[in-house]
Amino acid sequence: MSLHIKTEYDDDIAKLVIMPGDPVRVKFIAENYLDDYKLVNNVRLNLAYTGYYKGVKVTVMSSGMGCPSMAIYAKELFDYWMEKCKKLVNKSSIKEFKQSIFDIVSDFEKIEIDTSVIKPKVGIVGEVLIKYHPFGNNFVADKLEQEGAEVILPDFMGFIKFIATHKITFNKLIKTDAIKAKLFKTAIKLIDLLEKPVISALNNSKKGYLLPCNIWDLEEKVNDILSIGNQTGEGWFLTAEMIEYIEHDIPNIVCVQPFACLPNHVVGKGVIKTIRSKFPEANIAPIDYDPGASEANQTNRIKLMMTVAKDNLKNKNNINKAIKKENYIIDEKNKISN
């Protein structure tokens, strides 16, 4: 018998067994379709009833939701909130907008995550369309997950705030567009104000979400790597996102970029050596995406990056275990000496 099946007698389970996923459905079937039914298992509410259907002995037992159903539930929850958010964008009060943010985080917080297996965290940066659109990057997020990664994407509003800094930078570097600079500073302040409830809700979560970025902090991070005058394409923002990932213990990064996008090559592939000199743990894989690029080559680069990521994570875990063991020995010696 399974650990989840503890019946009193061997013949409590019939040869014919029906297994719906939902325990409530099991009880419904027993009460409405079986004669002389009785509860034969209730371990962890994994209900099982045995009775007779038209003279045939039948057991109805819950199979449990399981991983596939969990994935369906998460997708349904995502789709539900996507549709609701579309309605809220078109028509909602500030109060409804704020409450919806806390409700979204609360709903997804109820989904339990298996933390027994520690996966390498991998961030994705690069040209804005290819970064977010699966058709543009050959489903890079799916491939990374298949290789055992926990994929993390930055929030889209960070890019919007970066665009808003352009006129402010012009005013700072070449003393032009003073009025536009003031307008865009106000726009960024407004975005930050709208993001306050998002930050508050995510801070209450125990899942360690990457918070919406502070664009001025990111700008400060790249000052010793490249000029904020690099604004073409994703500009200095691409470099800043890589640094933000690394500082949040996400050292593995896939930098996706169109083959002919020279500005992104400069602020992406062009700064990797400098970033690695500041952050030796950085594991960055630049990958080109264009119609003539080989998908096999892209996949091989991902696999190589993931191999390094897994090795680095294993070494890090071994070091942490060694430190804990050493601290434990020291504590025990101190107890004995006292």
Protein Blocks (a to p, Z undefined) as FASTA:
>chain_A
ZZklccfbfklpcfbdcddfblklmmmmmmmmpghiacfbfghhiacddddeehiacddd
debjbjmlmmmmmmmmmmmmmmmmmmmmmoccfklmmmmmmmmmmmmmmpccdfkbccdd
dddedjfklmmmmklnoommmmmmmnopacddddfklmmmmmmmmmmmmmmmnopaklmm
mmmmmmmmmmmmmmmmmmmmmmmpcnopacdddfklmmmmmmmmbccklmghjljmlmmm
mmmmmmnopabccddddfklmklmmmmmmmmmmmmmmmmmbccddddddfkbcfklmmmm
mmmmmmmmmmmmmmmmmmmmmmmmmmmmmmmmmmmmZZ
